[in-house]
Amino acid sequence: MDTVMYYFYYLSSHFESFSPVVRITVFLTMVLGGVYIFSLLKIGAVAYKTQLDRHRYSKVKEKYEEPLSQLLQSKEDISSTQVLSFLGLENNELKNWEKACITDLLVNIIRKEYGVQ
């Protein structure tokens, strides 16, 4: 925090003799520079999260696409415990993001196989 205060006092003393227009311009330039840096960090974070979501979805798709499509095509009445054992989930060990990916995968399989829009 001392470094920030140092530069604040340095800039305020350096631009003390300039007109208010120049001081306001310098202040706005610094604020816009900070907004630009924040925007770059935000874009990077959003890109990382998007890449992570794609990777997670592809991982869930590899693991559960075939069993889910088999369950959807089955004509039998299957209990929830049988479904969990068929998917290899004995004690409900899914994380929230896995549940969301499986739901998206189910919707995509239904759209693809049954032509539902």
Disulfide bonds with the S-S distance in Angstrom:
none
